[in-house]
Amino acid sequence: MHQAHQPTRRQFILQMSALGVLGLSSFAKEFDNTAEKYDLIVVGAGSAGMPCAITAAEQGAKVLVIEKSDRVGGTLHLSAGHLSAGGTRRQKAMGIDDSPQKHYEDVMRICRHTADPDLVRLAVYEAPHTIDWLEELGFPFAPDTPKIVYGHVPYQIPRTYWGIEAARSILQTLMPLWEKYLASGNITLKLQHQLTDLLVKKDRVVGIRAYHNGKKLDFFANNTVLCTGGYASNPDFFARVHPTHSRLLSTAALTSTGEGIIIAQRIGANFRGAEKHLGSLGGIELEPGSGRVDFWNAWAMVFTPKYRPPREIYVNAQGERFMNEDELNPDVRERLVAQQPEEKFWLIFDDASIDDGEIIIRAWKGEQIRAAAKEEKFIWQANSLQELATKTGLPAQSLIRTVEAYNQAVRTKNDPHFGRTTLTHAIAQPPFYAMLSYTSSLITFGGLQVNAHLQVINTKGKPIEGLYAAGEILGAGATSGNAFCGGMALTPAISFGRILGKKLAKRN
């Protein structure tokens, strides 16, 4: 699959504004009488939209899929692709005793019962069917999966799966079916078509309006499914729904601008779950002020010491340690960083620690760290802690005092303030380094409210007839709550897409 040109964030925001996605134009009253009619319209050809369209097409429905990008796949081009399910054929073959109910209980334990129980239950009971379906299609599982994964709070049973090429393995598995139904005419795909409006008649959504090549086009269907994803690349909307959070740093696709949510709100859809937001640890802003971080090419290994024991300390804007750097619980780590000003911290280390084991930035080499430090964009280098403080803007006396206290802990093998046990590396050999890291967003937690039938709910608590939603447009908080539950974003997206494809095809 080709790599499409990615427009800049500014270009996307300007485009969204021009189309009214950011609320800068009014809804046109007249429908286009020449509009095409379908059994089902799916908006967004990603992890939810593709399975939805495929499943409906398998049952003979005529499905229109509109996608604003010039390629299908959405976040399947970017995601690590973690899936989770209990009670799969693959687990049984490996002698793993699991079930949807055990999965449900584990999710609710991890999220402290902050997820929507009806949607979690719907997701976990469909999940084994989804994994088995992918297996039947020839999905290339990574060896020895399912496993227990420790990047976030782990499940108690091995139930996390992924492909040998991350989420791209899912896309590659779906493409033969996708191309089959494109060829048959059951799926009609319109790329580079931007959703601008939902068309409503007598309180029912009857179609959509899209923008393409300077024209607004109307399409009608019995039902419409929104699978347009989250809003992690829309800083204005993020700031509006997360007023207490620091500025947005995103590693999401530039197409994740939340227009499906914004447009649905214009017809009364209810938005919920923003208060459940939790940032991911490890983001590095390679270009200061860009608001972008890169999960695959420059990510700090700070989410858990399970995979890399720390050789550095973490300090906040006051130049003080604020946590035990070898705390194993990722949830504790995430919340401690979230409490720091601007949700950022500096990793302080010396030259001797760079090459002694795995590098702090995944996939980098030691010389890359040293070279980046000379550019002084996100890593700084100095021959003294005083100079390092000057370069970073950290309080010098506080930073020096903090490092001295830590070095004393290394000498005595006792960290009285934080209880750290990994005390193998003093910060003593210049040059000294400070690397700035932030919490960031790959997914967003707020989204459209839906009921157990995946109907979009309005602000009065009633379903909007003819309108459904699946995928990240629901918000990760719906199925993961105020936590990161492994596989509970991607698996529900695929599963809910398939559920709607079956349900809505049968109604036609």
N, C-alpha and C positions, 0 to 999 in steps of 0.2 A: 504494500500500500504506500502511496506517495505521501510525502510530507507537505502539507498545504502551507501556503504563506500565512503567517499569523499577523494580523494587523496589530498596531500598537493599542495600548489601553485607551489613549486619548482618541484615536480614530473610532474605537468602538463606542465610547461614551458620546461622541459627537453624532455618530450614526443613530444610536438609540434615542438621543434627544430629538433629532430631526424627524424620527418616525413616531414620536409621541410616547415612546416607551418610558421616558422619564417624566411623563406628565406634562409635556409642553405643547400638545395639540389636542383637539377635541375629537370625539368619536363621530364619524360620518353617519348620517341617519339613513341614507338609502343603500339598499343592497344592489349588487350587480346582477341584473336579470340573466346575464349570459353565464353565470357561475356554473362550475362543474359540480355534480352531485355524486357522493360516495356513500358506502355503508358506514365507514368509520374514518375519521381524520385523526392522525397521530402527529403531534407537534413535537419534533425533536427525535433524531435518529441516533440515540445513544444507548446506554445500558438498559433503560426501561423501554424506550420507543421501539428499538429493533425487535426484541422478543415479543412485544405487544403486536406489532404489525405482522410478524411471521406467524404467530399463533392464530391470529384472525384470518390471515390468508390461507392457512392450512385448512380452514373450515369453509373456504369458498367466499369469504367476504372480499369486497372491493375496498381496498384501503389506500388512502392518500397519506403519504408521509411528507411533511415539509421540514426542511432543515436549513438553518441560516448559514451554516458553513458550506464549504465546497467539497466536503467529504462526510461520510457517515462514521459513527463510532463514538463521538463525544469524548467523555473522559476515559473511555477504554483505551485511548492512545496514551494516557498519562498515569492512570492509577496503578498501584501495586497489585490490584486484582485479588485481594483477599476475599474469600467466600467462606461462609460458615453454615453448617447444617448438622443436625443430630438424627441418626437413624438411617443413614445412607447405605446403599449396597456396598460401597467402598469400605465404610467402617466395619460392616459385618464381615466382609472378607478378611479384614485385618484383626478380627476378634475384639473390636472395640464396642463395648456395651453403651449405647447412647440412644436418645429418643428426642422428639420435639419437645416433650414436657421438660426434660432435663435441660435442654437448650434454653427454653423459656425461663426456667428458674435461675439459670446462670446469668442470662442477660439482665434480668430484674435485680439480681444481687449486685452485679457490677455497676449498674446505673442507679442503684438505691431507689428503685421503683419510680424513677422520674420519666420513663418512656410511656407511650400510650399503650396500655396493656392489650387492647383489642388489636392494634396493628402489629404489635410484637407477636401475639399469638397467631395472627394470620400469616405473618412472615415465617415463623419457625416451623409451622406445620406444612407450609408449602415448600420450605427450603430443601428437604431431602428429595422431593420430586424434581426440583430444579437441578440439583447436582447430578441426580441419576440421568436426567434428560441430557445434560451436557456430556456426561460420560457416553451415552448412547450415540451422540453426535461425533465422538472421537476426540473429546477435549484432552489435551496433553497435560495431565497432572504433573506437577513437580514431584520428583521422587520422594517417597515416604510420606506424602501428605495423605490424610490430614495429620496436622501436628498441633502441639500447643505453642502459641506464639507469645512472646513476652514484650513486644513493643508497646503494648497497652496492658491493662490488667488482664491476666490470662484466664481463659476458661479452665474449668476443672478437668475437662476431658478433651482429648485431641479431636477437634472438629473444624479446624481451619484449613482450607484448601487454596491453592493458587496454581496457575499454569507456568510452564517453563519459560514463557515470555511475558510474565505478569498479566495484566489485563488484556494485552494484545492477543493472548491465547484465546480469550473469550471471543474477541472480535473475529479472529481467524476461524474459530469454530462455527460462528453464526453465518459467515459470508456465503457458504454454499447454499444454504436455505434462502438467504436473502436474495441472492442472484437468481435462484430458481423461481421465486415468486415475482421478482421484477420481470423475468422473461415471460412468465405466464400472464402477466397483466393484473394479477391480484394485488400487487403492490405497485403504486405509482409514486415515484420519488421525485420531489422537486427541491433541488439544492439551491442554495443562495436565495432562499425565500424567507423573509423576515416577518414573523408574526407581528401584526400591529393592532388587531382588534379581535374580540370575540363577538360574533353576530348573534343577537338575541331577539327572539320573537315570542311574545306571550310568555315571558319569564322562562323560556327554554333556550339554551344555546343550540343554534341550528347550523353553525358553521364558523368559519374564521375568515379574516381578511389578512392578506400577506402583501408584502412589498417586494417587487423584483424588477430590476432594470428600469427603475423610474416609474413603475406602474403599481397601482394597488389592485389586487386581484381577490375576488371572493370565491370561496369554496364551501359547499354545503354537505352535511352528512347527518345521519341519524344521531350519532354521538361523536364527541370530541374528547380525546385524551391528551392532557398536557404532560409532556415529558421533557421540559425545557431546562431542567437542572437548577442549580443553585445560583447564588449571587456573589460568590467569592472574588469576582473580578469587577465588581461595581462598588467602588469606595463610597460614592454618594449614598447609595441605598444602604450599604453596610452601616455607615455613620448614622443614618436615620433610624434604623431599627436596633442599633447597638450604641446608644448615646453614651454609655458609661465605659465603653471599651476604647483602647488606644487606636491609632490609625491602622487601617487594614494592610497587612502584608500577606500576599497571596501567592500560592503555587498552583492555583487552579488554572484551567484553560481560560484563555482570554474571552471565550464565548460565554463564560458563566456570569452573565450580567443580570439574571433574574427577571427578564422581561415577562416570562410566563406568569410569575407571581404578581408583578405590577399590573399587567393587563387584566388578570382575573380579579384583582382588588377593585378595578374600575367598575366591575359589574356586581360588586358586593361580596366577593369571596373573603373569608376570614384568614388572616395571617396569625400564626402562633409560633411559639417555641424559641424565639430569639434569646430569651433569658437563659436558655440551656447551653448557650455557646461556650465552647472550650477550645482554646488554641492548641495547635500541635507544637511540640518542642523541636528545636533544631534548625529553625529558619535562619538563613544568612542572606542579608541584603547586599549582593555583590556590587550593585550600583546604588550608592546612597541616594535616598529620596525617590527611588523608582517604585517602591511599593511591591516589588516582585522578589520572590525567592524561588529556588530551583531544587525541588525534592531529589531529582535524579543526579544532578551534577555537582551540587555543593550543599551538603546537609551535615550538620554537626551531630555527632553520635552522643547525644545527651539525653535521649528519651528513656534509657534504662542502662545501668551498668552490667546487665546480664550479658550483653554482647561485647562490651568494651569497658573494662575497669577504668575509672578516671585517674588521670595523672595530672590534673589541674584542679583549681578551685573556681567556684562561681562567685562573683561579687555583683552587687547591685549598684545603682547610681551613687550610693553613698560610699562605695568602695568597701563594702562589708559583705562577708558571707551571710547567706540567708537560708542555707539548707545543707543537709548531709549529702555530699555529692555521690556517695555510693548507696543512697536510698534505692531499694529495689522496686518499690511500688510506683509505677509510672503515673498513676492518678495523683498520688501525693506530690510528685515532682511537678506535674502540670499545674496543680493548683498553687503551689508555692511560687512558681514563676509568674503565674497570672496575678499574684498579689503585688508584684514589683512595679514601680513606676514605668509606664509605657510597655509593660510586659516584656522587658528586655534585661539582659545581664551580660557580663563580660567573663570570658574564660581566661584565667591568668595562668601562664605556664612559662617554663624556661626552655632554653635551647636543647638541653639534655633530654627532655621528655619527648621531643618531637618524634624521634626515630625509634624509641624504645617501645615497640609494640604497634598496634593498629593506630593509624593516623586519626586525629580527631575529626577531620572532614572525610566522610566516606568517599572512597574511590580516588582520593588525592595521594600524592607522595610528599615526603618531607620538604623537598626542594620547592614544591608548589606553595607550601605554607610560607616558606622564607621569602620567596619571590613576591607573593601577594602582600606580605608585611611591608615590603619596601614601597608599595604603591599607597599604603595607608588609607584604604577605603573601608575595609571592615576588619582588618587585622593590623595591629600596630606593633612595632619593634623598637626597643630602646635598650641602652646599656645600663640603665639604672631604673629602679622603680619610680624615683622622682621624675625622671624624664618620661617614663611611660604614662604616669598620671597626667603630666602636662599635655601629652599628645592626645590622650583619650578624654580629657576633661574630668577625670575622676579626682576626688579629694586626695591629695598626696599623702598627708599624714595618716588618713584612714586606711588607704591602700597599703602603705608600708607597715602599719601596725597589724593589719589583717594578715599579710604574708608572713610577718615575723611570728605571729601566733600559730599559724598553720605549720611553719617550719619547726617550731617547738614541738607541736603535736607529732610530727614525723620523727623527731629525735627521741621522744619519750614513748612513742607508739600509743599515745593516748590523746584523743580529741575530746576534751571535757565539754565543749560547747555544743557539738553537733553529733558526736558519737560515730564519726567516720572510722571505718576499720581498714580501708585501703590507704595505708600511710607509707607508701613505698618511694614517693618522689617528692623531695623538697624542691622549692622554687628558689634555686640558689645560683645557677650557672647562667650568666648573661650570654647573649642578649635575652631580655625578657619579652614576653608577648602578651597582648590582650586581643581577644577576638570577640566581637559583638554578635550576639544571637538573640533572636526574637521568637515569640510565639507567632504562628502564622496559620493560614487557613487553606486547606485543600478542599474541604467541604464546609458547608454552612448548616447551622442547626435550626434556623427558623424556616417556615414554609407554609404552604396552604394546608388548612385543616381539611381532612377527609374523614368519612365514616368507615365502618368496617366493610362497606361495599365499594370503597374507594371513590365515592362521589364527593365532589368538592362541596364544602359546607359554607354557607354565607354567614354574615355577622349576626344573624338572628337565630343561628343554629339549625337552619333548614338546608337540605341538599339543593344545589342548583341543577335543575333537570338538564340532562344531556351533556354534563361536564364531569369528567373524571381526571384523576391525576396519579402519577406514579414516578418514582425515582427521587432524586434529590430535591425536586420542587416541593416535596412534602417536608423537607428539613430533616437532617440527621437526628434531631432531637425526637422525632416521632418514633423511631425504632431503636434509638441508642440512648435517649435521654440525655442527661447532663454528664455524659461520659463517652469514652470511645469503647464500643463493644465490637470486637473483631468480626469483620464480615457483615455487620448489620447495617451497612449502607448499600453496598453493591448487591448482595444477595437479595434483599427485599426489592431492589429496583428491578432485577430480572424477574423475580417471582411475581411481583405485582403487575408487571407488564404482561406476563403470561396469563395471569388470572383475568385481567381485563380483556385480553385478546380472545379468550374462550368465552367469557360472559357476553361481550358485546357482539361478537360474531353470531352467537346463537339468537340474538334478538332481531337479526336482520332477515 
